[in-house]
Amino acid sequence: MTNRKTCRQYPHAAKGIGLIEVLIAMFVLAIGVLALSKMQGDFLSTSATNKAKTEAIAIAQSRLEDMRNYMNQVETVDEFNTLYAIAADTNSATITGVNSAFTRTETITANGDLRNVEVAVNWNDAAGLGQSVTLNTDLKFISPRGPGDLAVDIEDSLITSPTGRATRGEGLLQPGVTTIPNNDGTSLYDPGDGDLQLVYDGKIVLTLEEACDSGGGNCTSFVKIKGRVYIDTTTQNNLDSEDVFVHASEAAFCSRYYLDSLGNVQTVSAANPNALTTANGDYEYYNYTCYLGGGWHGNIGILLSGGVAQTDKVCLGDPVYANAWEAPVIALRRAYRGMIYEKDSIGAPVTVNGDIVYSSYGIADATELPDPTSGDHTHDFVISSMATSQTEGSNCISEGVMVRSDSDTNGVNGDLFEGNPEDFFCLNGGYLDNYDTNEYGANTTCPFDPTNPPVEGHEVSGIVSVPAAYSSDPMAAAIGVNTSDGPGNCLLGTFANDGSASYVCDVYNWGSGWTGDIHTTFEGYELQLSCSPNPLSLSNVVDDEEDHDISCTVGNFAQISGSITTSNATKVLDTAVISGVPCTVNVDGLSYSCTTDDYVTNWDGLITFTVSGGYICPDNGVVNTGSITLAGGSGSANATVTDITGVNQLDIDIQNNSSSCL
């Protein structure tokens, strides 16, 4: 018989988890979560610090570039020493960046006849700890050819001095020696010691060291960069040619000359203040050639004998441009740089935070720009006078500076300057000096203007598609993709059998995100292909972006494009719409291009234009077939298009009111 009392005294063992075990498990879990949180925080903190450091380096580099460019303000050693006065931690500036708020200061010290400029950028990281980067460079005055980029980066073993292989000449040419004329007032002399000398007015003004065989002859020539200086007589009617100088940075010499009616060379100087004048007197002009040594990279700019006032504006670029990166700009100088990058152990570009690290690099020996075999435009400057507030390149068009009647050489006002380079010329297009290809590499174009480096880079990618039947057609092979920053920043893959190809574009953030366009081109097939959206407009890109797709169709298309003249720089073209689809309007509102729907034999329809102010004057287009009639209107107007094909032109004239129309 079971003893119930005994059973109650010895119950079964308890089952489950006790409170102590639960508390221990929660404690262990909390420790793990805290460790993960700390690791994540450390990772984010490191990433933020790296981004801020990259931005600080860009700020310091930009300031050093500015200080190099200030050299065009000095003509004597005293002016140089005054401009770069010895001081410590001066010129403090606060800069609100993307990743932090930065403080920038400068310290200038003497190093013999050099000035060492040190730029420090400080900021606080996410933990409140002070961080800083410091960059420095040496500046040296060389009169009178030192107004530009005089930096020698003493910490960089790759990049030699931007001076290149030329040095300042010394002394006079000995009487009776034979020289070879350059047909610009200068000549070349080979003294037989291996050097080549540039002679002007009996003086040896430049020497190219070790350029010739020791026995004389077989010389490597100077680098030559050529162009014209135009004075817009409408706005600068009191400026004489002899008061306009062309200077190149570091060791260089720039001749000023023109050919008279008999074909004789005439140099421009105080003793000969004349120059040439265009047919209607819109421009006074002369030619220039700047001589440099191989390896040079720097600036060529304009100086005025009385100093450059705030109303003195120099226009560069192409006023009839087809691409945004060719548009006119206002700048006193044109920068010439190549860009190369260091390779790592497997031959890939060295990167920091995912961005390729580029270094400026110089020009090859004996290069001539423009290449005389290419048909490229000379490197011209157009000097005008505008209001102090007018600093945009579009003012070179809206104020008439580059589109006077004398600028019409082939039926379009401004085509005298068609193809004229803007304020940065990339040397990567076949003009780079020699470098060790095992250690360094270069793209075919420059990804950005290194005189104004961005904070960081991003990638924008997507798919370009054509009808599958055309995937292997030459039409598809002609398709290209570019950003509005310039050519060479996009890579388009091969079209697959389904008619799709991937593209990726590098875009660059200067502090507030990248804003620009991605353009699809199809050279030679403009009337057989139409892509949409084109351009693909993006704004405030601050990270990599995907799925920006572009669809192209095949058919018969007509184009209508034109330029805009305006009575007021604030009254420009806002929009142009054809068949409900926006046309391409350039950012300055001074040109546009529309592509029609697909058609069988011809096309009819309307284009609606809207302007930011003023009255659109009536006009008739220049057509391949059919007609285009633009009705006048205040603020907006329609163009009636009838039976057109091919390429057609309709220019827009914006005036204050209808009575102002011609």
MOVENPE-V150393 format. One record per residue. N is the residue number from 0. SS is DSSP state (~ for helix, > for strand, _ for the rest). OMEGA is omega in degrees with one decimal (none if undefined). D_CENTER is the distance of its C-alpha to the mean C-alpha in whole Angstrom. Layout:
BEGIN
N;SS;OMEGA;D_CENTER / N;SS;OMEGA;D_CENTER
END
This chain:
BEGIN
0;_;-174.9;105 / 1;_;176.9;101 / 2;_;-175.8;101 / 3;~;179.6;99 / 4;~;178.7;99 / 5;~;179.2;98 / 6;~;-180.0;95 / 7;~;179.9;94 / 8;~;-178.0;94 / 9;_;-178.9;91 / 10;_;174.9;89 / 11;_;-179.3;86 / 12;_;-179.6;83 / 13;_;178.9;80 / 14;_;178.7;77 / 15;_;-176.6;73 / 16;_;179.9;71 / 17;_;-178.7;72 / 18;~;-178.2;70 / 19;~;179.3;69 / 20;~;178.7;67 / 21;~;-178.5;65 / 22;~;179.3;64 / 23;~;179.8;63 / 24;~;179.5;61 / 25;~;179.6;59 / 26;~;179.4;59 / 27;~;179.0;57 / 28;~;-179.7;55 / 29;~;177.9;54 / 30;~;180.0;53 / 31;~;179.4;51 / 32;~;179.1;49 / 33;~;179.5;48 / 34;~;178.0;47 / 35;~;179.8;45 / 36;~;179.1;43 / 37;~;179.7;43 / 38;~;178.3;41 / 39;~;179.1;39 / 40;~;178.0;38 / 41;~;179.4;37 / 42;~;-179.9;35 / 43;~;179.6;33 / 44;~;179.0;33 / 45;~;179.2;32 / 46;~;179.7;29 / 47;~;179.4;28 / 48;~;179.6;29 / 49;~;178.8;26 / 50;~;179.1;24 / 51;~;179.2;24 / 52;~;177.2;24 / 53;~;179.5;21 / 54;~;179.0;19 / 55;~;177.7;21 / 56;~;179.2;20 / 57;~;178.7;16 / 58;~;179.8;18 / 59;~;178.8;19 / 60;~;180.0;16 / 61;~;-179.9;14 / 62;~;176.9;17 / 63;~;178.8;18 / 64;~;177.0;15 / 65;~;-176.6;16 / 66;~;174.0;19 / 67;~;-177.4;18 / 68;~;176.9;16 / 69;~;-177.4;19 / 70;~;-179.7;21 / 71;~;179.0;20 / 72;~;-174.2;23 / 73;_;179.1;26 / 74;_;179.2;28 / 75;_;177.7;31 / 76;~;-179.6;32 / 77;~;178.4;34 / 78;~;178.0;30 / 79;~;-178.7;29 / 80;~;178.0;31 / 81;~;-179.1;31 / 82;~;-179.6;28 / 83;_;-178.7;28 / 84;_;-179.9;31 / 85;_;-178.1;33 / 86;>;-179.0;33 / 87;>;174.9;33 / 88;>;-178.3;32 / 89;>;174.4;30 / 90;>;-178.0;28 / 91;>;179.6;28 / 92;>;176.3;26 / 93;>;-175.9;26 / 94;>;177.2;23 / 95;>;-176.9;24 / 96;_;179.1;22 / 97;_;-172.4;22 / 98;_;179.7;24 / 99;_;170.4;26 / 100;>;-172.5;27 / 101;>;172.1;25 / 102;>;-177.3;27 / 103;>;176.9;25 / 104;>;-177.5;27 / 105;>;172.8;27 / 106;>;-179.1;29 / 107;>;178.6;29 / 108;>;179.2;32 / 109;>;175.6;33 / 110;>;-171.6;34 / 111;_;177.3;35 / 112;_;176.4;33 / 113;>;167.6;30 / 114;>;175.2;29 / 115;>;-178.8;28 / 116;>;179.7;26 / 117;>;178.6;26 / 118;>;179.3;24 / 119;>;177.0;26 / 120;>;-177.1;25 / 121;>;175.5;28 / 122;>;175.5;29 / 123;>;178.9;32 / 124;_;-175.3;32 / 125;_;179.1;34 / 126;_;-179.0;37 / 127;_;-179.6;37 / 128;_;-179.7;36 / 129;>;177.2;34 / 130;>;-179.8;31 / 131;>;168.5;29 / 132;>;-179.2;26 / 133;>;173.9;26 / 134;>;178.5;23 / 135;>;179.2;24 / 136;>;175.8;23 / 137;>;175.7;25 / 138;>;179.9;24 / 139;>;178.3;27 / 140;_;173.0;27 / 141;_;-176.0;28 / 142;_;-5.1;29 / 143;_;-172.4;27 / 144;_;-178.1;24 / 145;_;-177.7;23 / 146;_;-172.4;21 / 147;_;-170.9;17 / 148;_;-175.7;17 / 149;_;-173.0;20 / 150;_;168.0;20 / 151;>;-178.1;23 / 152;_;-172.2;23 / 153;_;-179.5;26 / 154;_;-173.2;26 / 155;_;-177.4;24 / 156;_;-179.0;26 / 157;_;-170.0;24 / 158;_;176.8;21 / 159;_;177.9;23 / 160;_;178.0;23 / 161;_;176.6;19 / 162;_;-173.4;22 / 163;_;-172.0;23 / 164;_;174.8;26 / 165;>;175.8;27 / 166;>;177.5;29 / 167;>;177.5;30 / 168;_;179.3;33 / 169;_;172.4;37 / 170;_;-178.7;40 / 171;>;176.2;41 / 172;_;179.9;41 / 173;_;-179.3;45 / 174;_;172.7;47 / 175;_;-179.9;48 / 176;_;-177.5;45 / 177;_;177.0;43 / 178;_;178.4;39 / 179;>;-176.8;37 / 180;>;177.4;35 / 181;_;179.7;32 / 182;_;174.3;32 / 183;_;-177.6;30 / 184;_;177.4;33 / 185;>;176.5;32 / 186;>;-179.1;34 / 187;>;178.4;34 / 188;>;176.6;37 / 189;_;-177.4;38 / 190;_;177.7;41 / 191;_;180.0;42 / 192;_;-179.8;41 / 193;_;179.5;38 / 194;_;173.2;36 / 195;>;-174.3;34 / 196;>;174.0;34 / 197;>;-173.5;32 / 198;>;175.1;34 / 199;>;177.9;34 / 200;_;177.5;37 / 201;_;-178.3;39 / 202;>;173.4;37 / 203;>;-171.9;35 / 204;>;-177.4;32 / 205;>;178.7;30 / 206;>;175.0;32 / 207;>;-170.7;30 / 208;_;177.0;32 / 209;_;-176.9;34 / 210;_;-173.1;33 / 211;_;171.5;36 / 212;_;-176.9;39 / 213;_;179.3;42 / 214;_;-178.7;44 / 215;_;179.8;42 / 216;_;179.9;40 / 217;_;-175.8;37 / 218;_;165.6;34 / 219;_;-173.1;31 / 220;_;174.0;29 / 221;_;164.6;26 / 222;>;179.4;22 / 223;>;175.2;22 / 224;>;-169.9;19 / 225;>;175.5;20 / 226;>;177.3;19 / 227;>;172.1;21 / 228;>;178.1;21 / 229;>;172.1;22 / 230;>;177.6;24 / 231;>;-172.1;25 / 232;_;178.4;28 / 233;_;-177.2;29 / 234;_;-177.6;27 / 235;_;-174.6;27 / 236;_;178.1;31 / 237;_;-178.7;32 / 238;_;-179.2;29 / 239;_;-175.7;31 / 240;~;-176.8;29 / 241;~;178.8;30 / 242;~;179.7;29 / 243;>;-176.8;25 / 244;>;172.5;24 / 245;>;-178.8;21 / 246;>;173.1;21 / 247;>;-178.2;19 / 248;_;178.4;19 / 249;_;-174.3;22 / 250;_;-176.3;25 / 251;_;172.3;24 / 252;>;-179.4;25 / 253;>;177.3;24 / 254;>;175.5;27 / 255;>;-173.3;27 / 256;>;171.3;29 / 257;>;176.7;30 / 258;>;179.8;33 / 259;_;-175.2;36 / 260;_;179.1;38 / 261;_;-179.9;40 / 262;_;179.3;37 / 263;_;179.2;38 / 264;>;174.9;35 / 265;>;178.1;35 / 266;>;179.7;33 / 267;_;-178.8;31 / 268;>;177.2;33 / 269;_;178.5;35 / 270;_;179.4;38 / 271;>;-172.2;37 / 272;_;-175.9;35 / 273;_;173.3;34 / 274;_;179.4;31 / 275;>;179.2;31 / 276;>;178.3;31 / 277;_;-166.9;30 / 278;_;-177.3;33 / 279;_;177.6;33 / 280;_;-179.1;32 / 281;_;-177.3;29 / 282;>;164.8;27 / 283;>;-173.5;28 / 284;>;170.1;26 / 285;>;178.1;26 / 286;>;171.8;25 / 287;>;169.5;23 / 288;>;176.2;23 / 289;>;-179.7;22 / 290;>;-174.9;24 / 291;>;175.8;22 / 292;_;174.5;24 / 293;_;-176.0;23 / 294;_;-178.2;21 / 295;_;164.6;19 / 296;_;-174.7;16 / 297;>;-174.0;15 / 298;>;168.3;14 / 299;>;-173.5;15 / 300;>;-174.6;16 / 301;>;170.8;19 / 302;>;176.4;22 / 303;>;-174.4;25 / 304;_;179.6;29 / 305;_;-176.6;29 / 306;_;-179.0;26 / 307;_;178.1;23 / 308;_;-179.3;25 / 309;_;178.8;23 / 310;_;176.7;24 / 311;>;-177.3;22 / 312;>;179.4;19 / 313;>;-178.3;16 / 314;>;174.2;15 / 315;>;178.1;12 / 316;_;-170.2;11 / 317;_;-177.7;13 / 318;_;176.7;16 / 319;_;-172.3;17 / 320;_;173.6;14 / 321;_;-177.8;15 / 322;_;-174.4;12 / 323;~;-176.5;10 / 324;~;178.1;7 / 325;~;-172.5;9 / 326;_;178.6;10 / 327;_;173.7;11 / 328;>;174.0;10 / 329;>;-178.3;13 / 330;_;178.6;12 / 331;_;-175.2;15 / 332;>;173.1;13 / 333;>;-177.8;10 / 334;>;178.0;9 / 335;>;-179.8;11 / 336;>;161.9;11 / 337;>;-179.5;12 / 338;>;176.4;13 / 339;>;179.7;16 / 340;>;177.9;18 / 341;>;178.4;22 / 342;>;174.8;25 / 343;_;-173.0;27 / 344;_;178.7;31 / 345;_;176.2;31 / 346;_;178.3;27 / 347;_;178.8;25 / 348;>;174.5;22 / 349;_;-178.3;23 / 350;>;171.0;22 / 351;>;-176.2;22 / 352;_;176.6;23 / 353;_;-178.8;22 / 354;>;178.6;18 / 355;>;178.7;18 / 356;_;-178.9;18 / 357;>;173.4;15 / 358;>;176.3;16 / 359;>;-178.9;14 / 360;>;-167.9;16 / 361;_;-172.6;17 / 362;>;-177.3;18 / 363;_;177.2;21 / 364;_;170.8;24 / 365;_;176.9;25 / 366;_;174.6;21 / 367;>;177.5;21 / 368;>;-3.3;18 / 369;_;177.9;18 / 370;_;-175.7;20 / 371;_;179.2;23 / 372;_;-171.5;24 / 373;_;-172.9;21 / 374;_;178.3;22 / 375;_;-178.4;18 / 376;_;174.2;17 / 377;_;-174.0;18 / 378;_;-169.3;15 / 379;_;170.9;16 / 380;>;177.5;17 / 381;>;-173.5;19 / 382;>;-178.9;20 / 383;>;172.4;22 / 384;>;178.5;24 / 385;_;175.7;23 / 386;_;-178.8;24 / 387;_;-176.7;23 / 388;_;-176.9;22 / 389;_;-175.2;20 / 390;_;-178.6;16 / 391;_;178.9;15 / 392;_;179.0;13 / 393;_;177.6;16 / 394;~;176.5;18 / 395;~;176.5;17 / 396;~;-174.9;19 / 397;~;177.2;21 / 398;_;174.1;23 / 399;_;-169.8;23 / 400;_;-176.0;21 / 401;_;-176.5;20 / 402;_;173.7;22 / 403;_;-178.9;26 / 404;~;179.8;28 / 405;~;177.3;28 / 406;~;179.1;24 / 407;_;178.5;26 / 408;_;-177.3;27 / 409;_;174.0;27 / 410;_;-178.8;28 / 411;_;175.7;25 / 412;_;179.9;24 / 413;_;-176.2;21 / 414;~;169.6;21 / 415;~;-177.3;22 / 416;~;-179.2;18 / 417;_;-178.3;17 / 418;_;178.3;14 / 419;_;-177.3;13 / 420;_;175.1;10 / 421;_;-167.3;8 / 422;_;172.4;7 / 423;>;178.2;5 / 424;>;-178.3;8 / 425;>;-179.6;8 / 426;_;-176.7;12 / 427;_;-178.9;13 / 428;_;177.4;14 / 429;_;-175.8;18 / 430;_;-176.2;17 / 431;>;172.7;17 / 432;_;-179.8;21 / 433;_;173.5;23 / 434;_;-178.2;24 / 435;_;-176.1;26 / 436;_;174.7;25 / 437;_;-176.9;28 / 438;_;-173.0;26 / 439;>;178.3;23 / 440;>;-179.7;20 / 441;_;172.3;17 / 442;_;179.2;15 / 443;_;177.1;15 / 444;_;175.8;11 / 445;_;-178.5;9 / 446;_;178.5;9 / 447;_;177.4;6 / 448;_;-175.6;4 / 449;~;174.9;8 / 450;~;177.2;9 / 451;~;-171.7;8 / 452;_;178.9;10 / 453;_;178.0;11 / 454;_;-179.4;15 / 455;>;-179.7;16 / 456;>;177.9;15 / 457;>;176.4;17 / 458;>;173.6;19 / 459;>;-174.9;19 / 460;>;179.5;22 / 461;>;-178.2;25 / 462;>;167.5;27 / 463;>;-177.5;26 / 464;>;172.9;30 / 465;_;174.4;31 / 466;_;-174.0;35 / 467;~;-178.2;37 / 468;~;-176.7;38 / 469;~;-174.1;35 / 470;_;179.1;34 / 471;_;-180.0;34 / 472;_;175.5;34 / 473;~;178.5;31 / 474;~;178.3;30 / 475;~;-179.7;29 / 476;~;-179.0;27 / 477;_;-177.2;25 / 478;>;175.9;23 / 479;>;179.6;20 / 480;>;177.8;18 / 481;>;170.1;14 / 482;>;178.9;12 / 483;_;175.0;10 / 484;_;-178.3;7 / 485;>;179.5;7 / 486;_;173.5;10 / 487;_;-178.5;12 / 488;_;-178.0;12 / 489;>;176.8;16 / 490;>;179.1;19 / 491;>;-179.1;22 / 492;_;178.8;25 / 493;_;179.6;28 / 494;_;176.5;30 / 495;_;-178.2;34 / 496;_;178.9;37 / 497;_;176.6;37 / 498;_;-179.0;33 / 499;>;176.2;31 / 500;>;179.2;28 / 501;>;173.2;26 / 502;>;174.1;22 / 503;>;-179.1;20 / 504;>;171.3;16 / 505;>;175.4;14 / 506;>;-170.4;13 / 507;>;-175.6;12 / 508;>;179.9;14 / 509;_;174.9;13 / 510;_;-179.3;16 / 511;_;-178.6;18 / 512;_;179.2;17 / 513;>;174.4;14 / 514;>;-178.2;15 / 515;>;-176.5;13 / 516;>;168.5;15 / 517;>;-175.5;16 / 518;>;172.2;17 / 519;>;-179.3;19 / 520;>;177.9;20 / 521;>;-173.5;23 / 522;_;-179.9;23 / 523;_;-178.2;26 / 524;_;-175.5;28 / 525;_;-178.5;26 / 526;_;177.8;30 / 527;_;-177.9;31 / 528;>;172.2;29 / 529;>;-177.4;28 / 530;>;-178.5;26 / 531;>;-7.9;26 / 532;_;178.5;24 / 533;_;6.3;22 / 534;_;171.3;19 / 535;>;-174.4;20 / 536;>;178.9;19 / 537;>;179.4;19 / 538;>;174.2;19 / 539;>;176.6;19 / 540;>;-177.2;19 / 541;_;178.7;20 / 542;_;175.7;22 / 543;_;179.9;22 / 544;>;-178.8;23 / 545;_;170.9;25 / 546;_;172.1;27 / 547;_;-170.8;24 / 548;_;-179.2;26 / 549;>;-178.3;25 / 550;>;-179.2;29 / 551;>;177.5;29 / 552;>;-178.1;32 / 553;>;179.1;33 / 554;_;174.4;35 / 555;_;-178.4;35 / 556;_;172.9;32 / 557;_;179.4;32 / 558;>;172.5;28 / 559;>;-179.8;28 / 560;>;178.9;25 / 561;>;177.4;24 / 562;>;-176.4;23 / 563;>;168.3;24 / 564;>;-173.9;25 / 565;>;177.4;26 / 566;_;-175.7;29 / 567;_;-175.4;27 / 568;_;178.6;23 / 569;_;-178.9;25 / 570;_;-175.7;26 / 571;_;-179.4;24 / 572;>;176.6;24 / 573;>;-176.7;25 / 574;>;168.9;26 / 575;>;-175.2;27 / 576;>;178.1;30 / 577;>;-178.9;31 / 578;_;178.6;34 / 579;_;-178.0;34 / 580;>;179.7;30 / 581;>;171.6;27 / 582;_;175.9;25 / 583;>;176.0;21 / 584;>;-179.1;20 / 585;_;-170.8;17 / 586;_;179.7;16 / 587;_;179.1;16 / 588;_;-174.7;20 / 589;_;172.4;20 / 590;>;-178.5;20 / 591;>;174.6;22 / 592;>;179.1;23 / 593;>;174.5;26 / 594;>;-176.4;28 / 595;_;167.4;32 / 596;_;173.0;34 / 597;_;179.7;36 / 598;_;-178.8;39 / 599;_;-179.0;41 / 600;_;177.6;42 / 601;_;-176.5;40 / 602;>;174.0;38 / 603;>;175.0;39 / 604;>;-178.6;38 / 605;>;166.7;36 / 606;>;179.5;33 / 607;>;179.3;33 / 608;>;170.4;30 / 609;>;-177.6;30 / 610;>;-177.5;28 / 611;>;178.0;28 / 612;>;177.6;30 / 613;>;-173.7;32 / 614;>;176.8;34 / 615;>;-177.9;33 / 616;_;176.5;35 / 617;_;179.7;37 / 618;>;173.2;35 / 619;>;-178.8;36 / 620;_;172.9;33 / 621;>;-167.6;33 / 622;_;173.0;34 / 623;_;170.8;35 / 624;_;175.8;38 / 625;_;-176.3;40 / 626;>;172.2;39 / 627;>;-178.2;36 / 628;>;179.9;38 / 629;>;175.7;36 / 630;_;178.1;38 / 631;_;177.7;37 / 632;>;178.6;37 / 633;>;179.9;36 / 634;>;178.9;33 / 635;>;178.5;34 / 636;>;178.5;35 / 637;>;171.0;36 / 638;>;178.1;35 / 639;>;-175.8;38 / 640;>;-176.2;37 / 641;>;169.5;40 / 642;>;-179.5;41 / 643;>;170.0;37 / 644;_;170.9;36 / 645;_;-176.0;33 / 646;>;-175.9;30 / 647;>;-175.9;30 / 648;>;173.2;29 / 649;_;177.8;29 / 650;_;-177.6;28 / 651;>;177.3;28 / 652;>;-178.5;30 / 653;>;179.1;30 / 654;>;-178.6;32 / 655;_;-180.0;34 / 656;_;-174.8;37 / 657;~;-178.6;39 / 658;~;179.0;41 / 659;~;-179.4;37 / 660;_;179.8;37 / 661;_;none;37
END
